[in-house]
């Protein structure tokens, strides 16, 4: 059974930082491109960052230069370092494969950025 468990969210002031983690269980983690997604209230879920098995990364324009995705294949874990956070980064953050498997969505982790 596949389980993706996100953690590390919280309440932070604008300009602050958070590091999210996602532990993957039940998949052959090292062969999959992984992504971080987010969903703000009233908005559709969007793909924020991806990382290939080889470590190549890509980001949506709104987070480029501020967020960094990384992975540890030995720990089956993908990370998202978020710096210079803005109020518009407030959302529930999820990890999944890219493209996402609809059966793999976890509970996500809430990130709230205050002014």
C-alpha positions as CSV (number, residue, x, y, z in Angstrom):
1,X,0.0,0.0,0.0
2,X,1.4,3.4,-1.0
3,X,1.5,6.1,1.6
4,X,3.0,9.6,1.2
5,X,3.4,11.4,4.5
6,X,4.0,15.1,4.5
7,X,5.3,17.1,7.5
8,X,7.0,20.3,8.4
9,X,4.3,22.8,7.8
10,X,3.3,25.6,10.2
11,X,2.7,29.2,10.8
12,X,5.5,31.6,9.8
13,X,5.8,35.3,9.2
14,X,6.4,36.7,5.7
15,X,10.1,36.5,4.9
16,X,10.6,33.4,7.0
17,X,11.5,29.8,6.1
18,X,10.1,26.3,6.4
19,X,11.4,22.9,5.4
20,X,8.8,20.3,4.3
21,X,9.5,16.6,4.2
22,X,7.6,13.8,2.5
23,X,8.3,10.2,3.4
24,X,7.2,7.7,0.7
25,X,6.2,4.1,1.6
26,X,5.2,1.4,-0.8
27,X,6.8,2.7,-4.0
28,X,10.1,2.2,-5.7
29,X,11.0,5.8,-4.8
30,X,14.3,6.1,-6.5
31,X,12.9,5.6,-10.0
32,X,10.1,8.2,-9.8
33,X,10.1,11.9,-10.5
34,X,8.6,13.4,-7.4
35,X,6.8,16.7,-7.0
36,X,5.5,19.1,-4.5
37,X,2.0,20.5,-5.0
38,X,0.0,23.0,-3.2
39,X,-3.7,24.0,-2.9
40,X,-4.8,27.3,-1.6
41,X,-8.3,27.9,-0.4
42,X,-10.7,28.2,-3.3
43,X,-8.0,27.4,-5.8
44,X,-7.0,24.3,-7.8
45,X,-4.0,22.2,-6.8
46,X,-0.9,23.3,-8.6
47,X,2.5,21.7,-9.2
48,X,5.2,23.8,-7.4
49,X,8.4,21.8,-7.9
50,X,9.7,18.6,-9.3
51,X,12.8,16.5,-9.1
52,X,13.8,13.6,-11.3
53,X,15.5,10.4,-10.2
54,X,18.8,11.9,-11.3
55,X,18.2,15.1,-9.4
56,X,17.2,17.6,-12.1
57,X,14.8,20.1,-10.7
58,X,12.1,22.4,-12.1
59,X,9.9,25.1,-10.4
60,X,6.8,27.1,-11.1
61,X,7.7,30.7,-11.8
62,X,6.2,32.1,-8.6
63,X,8.7,30.1,-6.4
64,X,11.9,30.2,-8.5
65,X,14.8,31.4,-6.5
66,X,12.9,30.9,-3.2
67,X,12.1,27.2,-3.0
68,X,14.5,24.3,-3.3
69,X,13.4,20.7,-3.9
70,X,15.7,17.8,-3.0
71,X,15.6,14.1,-2.4
72,X,17.3,11.4,-0.3
73,X,16.7,8.1,-2.1
74,X,18.2,6.2,0.8
75,X,15.5,7.6,3.1
76,X,12.7,7.5,0.5
77,X,12.1,11.2,1.3
78,X,11.7,14.3,-0.7
79,X,12.1,17.8,0.8
80,X,11.0,21.3,0.0
81,X,13.1,24.1,1.5
82,X,11.0,27.3,1.3
83,X,12.7,30.7,1.9
84,X,11.5,34.2,1.7
85,X,7.9,33.1,2.2
86,X,5.1,35.3,1.1
87,X,1.4,35.4,2.1
88,X,0.5,33.9,-1.3
89,X,2.4,30.8,-0.4
90,X,-0.2,29.9,2.1
91,X,-1.7,26.6,1.1
92,X,-1.8,22.9,2.0
93,X,1.3,21.3,0.5
94,X,1.3,17.7,-0.8
95,X,3.9,15.5,-2.4
96,X,3.2,13.0,-5.2
97,X,4.8,11.5,-8.2
98,X,4.9,13.6,-11.4
99,X,2.6,13.1,-13.0
100,X,0.5,12.7,-9.9
101,X,-1.2,9.4,-9.1
102,X,-4.7,10.2,-7.9
103,X,-4.6,7.3,-5.5
104,X,-1.5,8.6,-3.7
105,X,-2.6,11.9,-2.3
106,X,-1.9,12.1,1.4
107,X,-3.2,14.5,4.0
108,X,-0.8,17.3,3.2
109,X,0.8,19.8,5.5
110,X,-0.6,23.3,6.1
111,X,1.7,26.2,5.5
112,X,0.3,29.6,6.7
113,X,2.3,32.8,6.1
114,X,1.3,35.8,8.0
115,X,2.1,39.4,7.3
